[in-house]
Amino acid sequence: MFIVDGCLLAVVAAAAVIDLKTGKVPNWLTYPAVVLGFAVGGIMGGWSGFGSSTAGFAVGFVPLLLFSRTGAGLHGGDVKLMGAVGALRGWPFIIAGLFYSFIVAAVLGIVLMIWRGQTRATLTRIGRTIKTVVLPGVAIVSPTSPESIRVPFAACVCLGTAWALIEAALKHSLWETIRQVL
């Protein structure tokens, strides 16, 4: 598992660096990672391992694909990267990876929103988006605009995946470890 985790960290770190530089996560990085995940899952765990990789891919990919279709700022490379994380590490790891990636993204988004003085504009866009989803007949508006804050999601996936890997190695929550130390 150490080699798989090393490959996983290399993929998410490369994706984070490329996303920070270019604003994109390339297919040449994500596609081979997905294939490697399926292959390693099948080789190391037989049909059960392949099934875990497939379920991990689906849980990482499908919800983000649906979310990206709302225009909320996630793009195809982000979606495929999370699918690759799921394929490489399987089920149920992808749940923790998704959760921590979104936690990191939310914190980074809030920090950037405050830092750039865009709190009011951002909250207004969020309110309009919620109104569009909740109230029938309201004209659909895009939750993003040219002045929207861009959170490099691949960097958040990198940190969230590392967080989940550390927890998997420790076999309990990082929050619990921090609490014990303090």
C-alpha positions in Angstrom: 0.0 0.0 0.0 3.0 2.3 0.6 3.8 2.4 -3.2 0.1 3.2 -4.0 0.0 6.0 -1.4 3.3 7.4 -2.8 1.8 7.4 -6.3 -1.4 9.0 -5.0 0.6 11.7 -3.3 2.7 12.3 -6.4 -0.4 12.6 -8.6 -2.3 15.1 -6.3 0.9 17.1 -5.6 1.6 17.4 -9.4 -2.1 18.3 -10.0 -1.9 21.0 -7.3 1.2 22.6 -8.7 -0.1 22.5 -12.3 -3.5 23.9 -11.1 -1.9 26.7 -9.2 0.2 27.6 -12.3 -2.2 27.1 -15.1 -5.7 26.9 -13.6 -6.2 23.4 -15.1 -5.6 19.7 -14.2 -4.4 17.9 -17.3 -5.8 14.6 -18.6 -2.3 13.2 -19.1 -2.1 13.2 -15.3 -5.6 12.0 -14.3 -6.3 9.3 -16.9 -3.2 7.2 -16.2 -3.9 7.6 -12.5 -7.4 6.2 -12.9 -6.1 3.2 -15.0 -3.4 2.6 -12.5 -5.9 2.6 -9.6 -8.1 0.0 -11.4 -5.1 -2.2 -12.2 -3.6 -2.0 -8.7 -6.9 -2.6 -7.1 -7.5 -5.7 -9.3 -3.9 -7.0 -8.9 -3.7 -6.5 -5.1 -7.2 -7.4 -4.2 -8.7 -9.4 -7.0 -12.3 -8.7 -7.8 -12.9 -7.2 -4.4 -10.0 -4.8 -4.9 -11.2 -3.9 -8.4 -14.7 -3.3 -7.0 -13.3 -1.1 -4.3 -11.4 0.9 -6.9 -14.5 1.2 -9.1 -16.6 2.3 -6.2 -14.0 4.8 -5.1 -13.8 6.2 -8.6 -17.6 6.5 -8.8 -18.0 8.1 -5.4 -15.2 10.6 -6.2 -16.2 11.3 -9.8 -20.0 11.3 -10.1 -21.0 13.8 -7.3 -18.3 16.2 -8.5 -19.5 15.8 -12.1 -23.0 16.7 -11.1 -21.8 19.6 -9.0 -19.6 20.9 -11.9 -22.7 20.9 -14.1 -24.2 23.6 -11.9 -21.5 26.1 -13.0 -20.3 26.3 -9.4 -16.6 26.5 -10.4 -15.4 22.9 -10.5 -14.1 21.9 -13.8 -13.4 18.6 -15.6 -9.9 18.2 -14.4 -11.0 18.6 -10.7 -13.7 16.0 -11.2 -11.3 13.5 -12.9 -8.7 14.1 -10.2 -11.1 13.2 -7.4 -12.1 10.1 -9.5 -8.4 9.2 -9.7 -8.0 9.5 -5.9 -11.0 7.1 -5.5 -9.6 4.7 -8.0 -6.2 4.6 -6.5 -7.2 4.3 -2.8 -10.7 2.8 -3.2 -13.7 2.6 -1.0 -14.2 3.9 1.8 -11.1 6.1 1.7 -12.6 8.4 -0.9 -15.3 9.5 1.6 -12.6 11.0 3.9 -10.7 12.3 0.9 -13.8 14.1 -0.4 -14.8 15.4 3.0 -11.3 16.9 3.9 -10.9 18.3 0.4 -14.1 20.2 0.7 -13.2 21.4 4.2 -9.9 22.7 2.9 -11.6 24.4 0.0 -14.3 26.0 2.2 -11.6 27.4 4.6 -9.5 28.6 1.7 -12.5 30.2 0.1 -13.5 32.0 3.3 -10.0 33.3 3.8 -9.7 34.5 0.2 -13.2 36.1 0.4 -12.2 38.1 3.5 -8.7 38.8 2.3 -9.9 40.3 -1.0 -12.8 42.2 0.5 -15.4 40.3 -1.5 -17.5 39.1 1.4 -20.7 41.0 0.5 -20.5 40.2 -3.3 -19.8 36.5 -2.6 -22.6 36.1 0.0 -25.0 37.9 -2.5 -24.1 35.4 -5.2 -24.6 32.5 -2.8 -28.0 33.8 -1.7 -29.1 34.2 -5.4 -27.9 30.7 -6.1 -29.8 29.2 -3.1 -32.9 31.2 -4.1 -32.7 29.7 -7.6 -32.5 26.2 -6.3 -35.1 26.5 -3.6 -37.8 28.6 -5.2 -39.6 27.2 -8.3 -39.9 29.6 -11.2 -37.0 31.9 -10.3 -34.7 32.6 -13.2 -31.5 30.5 -13.0 -28.4 32.4 -12.3 -24.8 31.3 -12.5 -23.2 31.1 -9.0 -19.9 32.3 -10.5 -19.0 35.6 -12.2 -15.9 37.1 -13.6 -15.1 38.6 -10.2 -15.7 35.4 -8.3 -12.9 34.1 -6.1 -11.1 31.1 -7.7 -10.2 28.4 -5.2 -7.6 26.0 -6.8 -9.5 22.8 -6.0 -6.6 20.5 -7.0 -4.5 22.1 -4.2 -7.4 21.4 -1.8 -7.6 17.8 -3.0 -3.9 17.5 -2.4 -4.2 18.7 1.2 -7.4 16.8 1.8 -6.0 13.5 0.5 -2.8 14.0 2.6 -5.0 14.6 5.6 -7.0 11.4 4.9 -3.8 9.4 4.3 -2.3 10.5 7.7 -5.5 9.5 9.4 -5.5 6.1 7.7 -1.9 5.6 8.8 -2.7 6.7 12.4 -5.9 4.7 12.4 -7.8 7.5 14.0 -8.7 11.2 13.5 -6.1 13.9 13.4 -8.4 16.0 15.5 -8.2 13.3 18.2 -4.4 13.2 17.9 -4.2 17.0 18.3 -6.6 16.9 21.2 -4.4 14.3 22.9 -1.2 16.3 22.4 -2.8 19.5 23.7 
